[in-house]
Amino acid sequence: MWRMGRYNRIIVLLLLAVSLTLTACAQPAGTGEPVQGAGTGAQIQNQAQAPAPAPAEEPAGEPKKMPEEALYVCQYTTNQVAVIDLATGETVREIPVGAKPIALLQSPDGHYVYVANSGSGDVYRISTVSGEIEARIAMGNQPVAMAINSAGDRLYVLDYYLNRVSSVDLKIRSMVGFYPLNTCGFEERMEPPDCCHDIFGEPLGAGRKPSAIVLDEAENKIYVGNMGTWDIAVIDLQEGKEVEAYDAAFGINEMIFAGSASRLYISAAGNELDINDAILSMDLKGGGKTDKVKVGEKPVSIASSPDGTILYVVTEKEAKLVGLDTETGQVTGQCLLSGQPGDLALSKAGDKAYIANLLEGTVFVVDTRDYEILETLQAGVTPRALVYSDHRQF
């Protein structure tokens, strides 16, 4: 009896095993893990007999083609750079960058845009062809303004907090040195009046507080505008240090060479107690002698026409764009704006001016031939800096 019971149990177990095997073989194809490699002949046959899948939809966030003519806009509070297609007026990309992007600069060949991130202490390089970030370069503390040489292989970056100009080798994408500013400014200035605030809206405090930069390759010098000591520092690149300081004005925002090669123009808004109504015209060969050219209250940004004959200035308090003849200093035209106009960029031909409106999150497009607003573009939150890019030159 024991032998028969054991024999029956063996038969039952065998039948159960056969049943489980048949059940496993009956499973529908494709319900297990993805097949690695080519698979067996049966698997290939099953795949061939299966219905063709529906075409895949374009993934969300798929990069769009970069526009031929574009405007790059720093969105200060959202830590992005918006790319506006100027053919349609639409924003086609919003590129995440570092914290508090505050300045933009295009390479001489137009292939790159550099972004100074004042909150994260770095500079990003964006390809204008692909829209991708190609490099992140650590800079120090608060980069706020940039200049680049004509060869496009050396970038100079102002550090507002560290009071210095950093030198970046763009071939290796790395900072390779820096030029410190002197502790004291013009006539031993060290501290600003108590009324003044910095470019971030905070009390200015002691220090040079560099805010604007321009490169003079012919003389191998860099000129630095300082908010803290309201002066212009002259750095000799061959000597590797600051060699001189010129008197200037409160609230220096931007500087540019225009007209005569030895003439530097400076937009300075003033301070809470004394708002400037003129830009400075500085004769560098004349020892930093300055003239004032009236444009309206609180001049904040400045740009030159391609031929250097017209200077365009944006005034914040009066909200207008003013054109000046660089030879005579006479006003050639003006255009009333609105909101809180700020940074200014010109088209390649100089026939259009693009002006950021910080308060309303827009960009004015102004025809510089008749000083008329052509359109207003949406630019996102707090547009702080602009760069015009034209791929049609490639």
FITIKE-842307 format. One record per residue (C-alpha): residue in three letters; x, y, z. Coordinates in steps of 0.02 Angstrom, whole numbers, plus 50000, padded with zeros to 5 digits. Each point is the difference from the previous one (the first is absolute). Layout:
BEGIN
   zaro      c1      c2      c3
    ALA       X       Y       Z
...
This chain:
BEGIN
   zaro      c1      c2      c3
    MET   50000   50000   50000
    TRP   50142   50120   50045
    ARG   50084   49964   49831
    MET   49838   50031   49904
    GLY   49970   50165   50093
    ARG   50176   50058   49962
    TYR   49978   49950   49816
    ASN   49837   50099   49987
    ARG   50078   50154   50076
    ILE   50141   49993   49872
    ILE   49874   49988   49857
    VAL   49904   50151   50069
    LEU   50158   50103   50014
    LEU   50050   49956   49822
    LEU   49829   50048   49933
    LEU   50008   50165   50096
    ALA   50171   50042   49926
    VAL   49939   49965   49823
    SER   49848   50112   50030
    LEU   50107   50146   50062
    THR   50116   49983   49849
    LEU   49855   50005   49877
    THR   49927   50152   50090
    ALA   50166   50094   49988
    CYS   50015   49962   49814
    ALA   49826   50069   49972
    GLN   50046   50176   50066
    PRO   49977   50137   49866
    ALA   50162   50062   49918
    GLY   50072   50166   50063
    THR   49935   49995   50179
    GLY   50170   49971   50079
    GLU   50159   50107   50007
    PRO   50062   50082   49837
    VAL   50101   49880   49895
    GLN   50185   50039   49991
    GLY   50088   49965   49835
    ALA   49924   49927   49841
    GLY   49891   49868   50085
    THR   49951   49826   49940
    GLY   49918   49960   49833
    ALA   49831   49977   50086
    GLN   50015   50169   50087
    ILE   50045   50088   49836
    GLN   49851   49916   49914
    ASN   49882   50055   50138
    GLN   50066   50179   49990
    ALA   49977   50004   49810
    GLN   49819   49943   50017
    ALA   49959   50131   50132
    PRO   49910   50159   49940
    ALA   50115   50149   49969
    PRO   50004   50124   50145
    ALA   49929   50177   49979
    PRO   50129   50134   49956
    ALA   50080   50072   50155
    GLU   49950   50176   50046
    GLU   50133   50135   50012
    PRO   50067   49997   50180
    ALA   49947   50144   50110
    GLY   50136   50132   50008
    GLU   50082   49944   49838
    PRO   50124   50138   49949
    LYS   49933   50109   49861
    LYS   50105   50061   49856
    MET   50092   50160   50044
    PRO   49936   50152   49905
    GLU   50109   50088   49871
    GLU   49970   50170   50080
    ALA   49976   49997   50187
    LEU   50003   50101   50159
    TYR   50073   49923   50157
    VAL   49925   50065   50162
    CYS   50058   49973   50180
    GLN   49852   49957   50111
    TYR   50076   50053   50165
    THR   49878   49927   50126
    THR   49963   49835   49911
    ASN   50183   49960   49961
    GLN   49973   49976   49814
    VAL   50052   50073   49834
    ALA   49855   50020   49881
    VAL   50026   49988   49812
    ILE   49878   50105   49898
    ASP   49980   49963   49815
    LEU   49997   50174   49924
    ALA   49913   49935   49843
    THR   49846   49952   50101
    GLY   50023   50094   50164
    GLU   49976   49837   50096
    THR   50110   49929   50138
    VAL   50064   49833   49932
    ARG   50118   49950   50140
    GLU   50022   50034   50185
    ILE   50173   49936   50046
    PRO   50033   49965   50185
    VAL   50162   50084   50057
    GLY   50079   50047   50167
    ALA   49925   50106   50137
    LYS   49956   50182   49966
    PRO   50062   50019   49821
    ILE   50042   50184   49980
    ALA   50106   50025   49844
    LEU   50014   49931   49823
    LEU   50138   50012   49872
    GLN   50015   49928   49825
    SER   50162   49932   49928
    PRO   50072   50098   49852
    ASP   49958   49858   49879
    GLY   49821   49989   50064
    HIS   50010   49815   50043
    TYR   49986   50020   50189
    VAL   49911   50102   50132
    TYR   50080   50017   50171
    VAL   49892   50020   50155
    ALA   50065   50074   50164
    ASN   49906   49925   50148
    SER   50018   50118   50147
    GLY   49918   49882   50125
    SER   50098   49841   49963
    GLY   50171   50076   49961
    ASP   50021   49926   49826
    VAL   49989   50034   49814
    TYR   49905   49888   49878
    ARG   50038   49983   49815
    ILE   49850   49969   49888
    SER   50015   49945   49819
    THR   49893   50112   49889
    VAL   49994   49858   49873
    SER   49931   49864   50113
    GLY   49937   50098   50150
    GLU   50095   49881   50114
    ILE   50111   50048   50146
    GLU   50177   49953   49949
    ALA   50097   50055   50153
    ARG   49981   50057   50179
    ILE   50149   50102   50062
    ALA   50021   50032   50187
    MET   50044   50183   50029
    GLY   50001   50042   50185
    ASN   49856   50091   50081
    GLN   49897   50127   49903
    PRO   50039   50019   49815
    VAL   49900   50148   49935
    ALA   50076   50059   49835
    MET   50112   49932   49861
    ALA   50113   50051   49856
    ILE   50078   49891   49864
    ASN   50147   50023   49883
    SER   49979   50007   49811
    ALA   50073   49825   49977
    GLY   49866   49930   50115
    ASP   50121   49898   50105
    ARG   50016   50110   50156
    LEU   49857   50054   50112
    TYR   50015   50131   50137
    VAL   49872   49990   50140
    LEU   49965   50127   50138
    ASP   49974   49931   50174
    TYR   49895   50125   50097
    TYR   50033   49925   50171
    LEU   50184   49956   49980
    ASN   50045   50166   49916
    ARG   50098   49925   49858
    VAL   50002   49958   49815
    SER   50016   49814   49965
    SER   50087   49938   49842
    VAL   49925   49848   49913
    ASP   50088   49896   49867
    LEU   49856   49948   49890
    LYS   50102   49865   49912
    ILE   50012   49901   50161
    ARG   49841   50075   50074
    SER   50080   50048   50164
    MET   50047   50152   50101
    VAL   50189   50021   49989
    GLY   50029   50155   50106
    PHE   49932   50165   50060
    TYR   50041   50184   50017
    PRO   49957   50072   50172
    LEU   49938   50178   50018
    ASN   50086   50115   50122
    THR   49919   50016   50171
    CYS   49972   50187   49977
    GLY   49930   50089   49850
    PHE   50021   50173   49928
    GLU   50074   50120   50129
    GLU   50004   49858   50128
    ARG   49812   49974   49997
    MET   49945   49850   50100
    GLU   49818   50019   50052
    PRO   49846   50062   49906
    PRO   49867   50114   50076
    ASP   49874   49914   50113
    CYS   49861   50035   49876
    CYS   50067   49882   49866
    HIS   49942   49825   49955
    ASP   50088   49871   49894
    ILE   49945   49914   49840
    PHE   49908   49871   50104
    GLY   49900   50131   50097
    GLU   50100   49979   50161
    PRO   50095   50136   50096
    LEU   50160   50028   49903
    GLY   50128   49987   50141
    ALA   50188   50021   49989
    GLY   50106   49941   49856
    ARG   50025   50042   49817
    LYS   49846   49900   49943
    PRO   50044   49982   49814
    SER   49846   50002   49889
    ALA   50055   50037   49820
    ILE   50146   49949   49890
    VAL   50072   50040   49829
    LEU   50155   49931   49914
    ASP   50122   50108   49901
    GLU   50102   49872   49902
    ALA   50103   50131   49909
    GLU   50066   50070   50164
    ASN   49996   49832   50090
    LYS   49894   50074   50138
    ILE   49837   49966   50089
    TYR   49888   50138   50068
    VAL   49891   49957   50149
    GLY   49854   50106   50062
    ASN   49979   49990   50189
    MET   49837   50037   50091
    GLY   50079   50005   50173
    THR   50131   50132   49963
    TRP   49910   50077   49850
    ASP   50156   49999   49893
    ILE   50082   49912   49852
    ALA   50146   49884   50037
    VAL   50132   49974   49865
    ILE   50080   49826   49997
    ASP   50158   49978   49898
    LEU   49997   49820   49939
    GLN   50186   49996   49968
    GLU   50040   50058   50176
    GLY   49859   49894   50070
    LYS   49930   50131   50118
    GLU   49898   50159   50020
    VAL   50110   50147   49952
    GLU   49881   50149   50008
    ALA   49826   50057   50048
    TYR   49892   50136   49923
    ASP   49858   50096   50081
    ALA   49828   49953   49934
    ALA   49823   50002   50073
    PHE   49882   49905   50114
    GLY   49906   49847   49940
    ILE   50110   49942   49856
    ASN   49905   49874   49895
    GLU   50084   49981   49830
    MET   50148   50064   49900
    ILE   50039   49999   49814
    PHE   50125   50066   49874
    ALA   49917   50099   49860
    GLY   50050   50129   49871
    SER   50181   50040   50038
    ALA   50101   49849   50056
    SER   50060   50096   50152
    ARG   49827   50053   50059
    LEU   49910   49898   50132
    TYR   49815   50026   50033
    ILE   49928   49958   50171
    SER   49818   49980   50052
    ALA   49979   50036   50185
    ALA   49828   50013   50080
    GLY   50053   50096   50155
    ASN   49934   49960   50174
    GLU   49844   50022   50104
    LEU   50039   50182   50043
    ASP   50081   50056   49838
    ILE   49935   49923   49838
    ASN   50110   50029   49848
    ASP   49923   50073   49843
    ALA   50154   49981   49888
    ILE   50124   49872   49940
    LEU   50186   50027   50016
    SER   50115   50018   49850
    MET   50178   49965   50058
    ASP   50155   50047   49900
    LEU   50125   49864   50047
    LYS   50146   50082   49911
    GLY   49959   50160   50089
    GLY   50029   49925   50171
    GLY   49822   49947   50032
    LYS   49923   50171   49971
    THR   49810   49983   49991
    ASP   49858   50092   49918
    LYS   49816   49977   50039
    VAL   49870   49970   49866
    LYS   49821   50024   50059
    VAL   49881   49860   49954
    GLY   49868   49995   50139
    GLU   49990   49938   50178
    LYS   50079   49837   50052
    PRO   50095   49935   49847
    VAL   50022   49813   50025
    SER   50058   49920   49837
    ILE   50096   50051   49846
    ALA   50043   49931   49827
    SER   50084   50061   49841
    SER   49943   49987   49820
    PRO   50107   49884   49892
    ASP   50090   50147   49920
    GLY   50026   50087   50166
    THR   49913   50161   49949
    ILE   49845   49983   50111
    LEU   49994   49963   50185
    TYR   49838   49928   50070
    VAL   49958   50027   50183
    VAL   49855   49934   50104
    THR   49941   50106   50147
    GLU   49905   49911   50136
    LYS   49908   50140   50091
    GLU   49938   50088   49843
    ALA   49979   49832   49912
    LYS   50068   50044   49829
    LEU   50128   49955   49868
    VAL   50111   50144   49944
    GLY   50115   50008   49848
    LEU   50156   50110   50004
    ASP   50121   50052   49864
    THR   50172   49947   50065
    GLU   50087   50145   49912
    THR   49887   50142   50054
    GLY   49912   49929   50152
    GLN   49834   50057   49927
    VAL   49841   49899   50022
    THR   49952   49916   49836
    GLY   49835   49928   50061
    GLN   49908   49924   50147
    CYS   49862   49876   50037
    LEU   49888   49994   50153
    LEU   49989   49831   50085
    SER   49912   49942   50158
    GLY   50024   49897   50157
    GLN   50180   49980   50057
    PRO   50111   49993   49845
    GLY   50173   49928   50025
    ASP   50124   49908   49892
    LEU   50021   50041   49815
    ALA   50056   49898   49850
    LEU   50009   50046   49816
    SER   49971   49895   49845
    LYS   50149   49961   49890
    ALA   49954   50139   49878
    GLY   49957   50119   50142
    ASP   49827   50034   49930
    LYS   49911   49928   50152
    ALA   50026   50025   50187
    TYR   49941   49869   50125
    ILE   49967   50067   50175
    ALA   49960   49894   50152
    ASN   49853   50055   50107
    LEU   50039   49931   50172
    LEU   49834   50051   50078
    GLU   49885   49926   49868
    GLY   50103   49849   49943
    THR   50007   50058   49820
    VAL   50121   50062   49867
    PHE   49967   50154   49894
    VAL   50049   49990   49817
    VAL   50039   50176   49937
    ASP   50037   50054   49822
    THR   50156   50108   50021
    ARG   49969   50089   49834
    ASP   49840   50087   50057
    TYR   50002   49959   50187
    GLU   49834   49909   49996
    ILE   49953   49846   50101
    LEU   49969   49859   49876
    GLU   49940   49869   50125
    THR   50014   49939   50178
    LEU   50060   49823   50033
    GLN   49963   49892   50151
    ALA   50165   49959   50087
    GLY   49956   49913   50163
    VAL   50032   50054   50177
    THR   50127   50139   50038
    PRO   50098   50014   49836
    ARG   50168   50071   50054
    ALA   50117   49984   49851
    LEU   49984   49980   49811
    VAL   50108   49935   49858
    TYR   49954   50002   49815
    SER   50054   49850   49895
    ASP   49992   49975   49811
    HIS   50034   49826   49930
    ARG   49983   50062   49822
    GLN   50182   50055   50009
    PHE   50060   49819   50023
